[in-house]
């Protein structure tokens, strides 16, 4: 199961968590995905695309 938006293709990004002592550890930022039904098919859509779709309706 891919963590990717089926509309825009947005996927995970990588970066660092930085503590107060400035220690860095790698971190994965995942997109905010929602599973919705679109034209009778279940698709995974990020929040940005979901908002855009709701605005256009």
Secondary structure, DSSP 8 states (H G I E B T S, - for coil): ---S-TTT----EEEEEE-TT--EEEEEE---EEEEEETTEEEEEEHHHHHHHHHH-
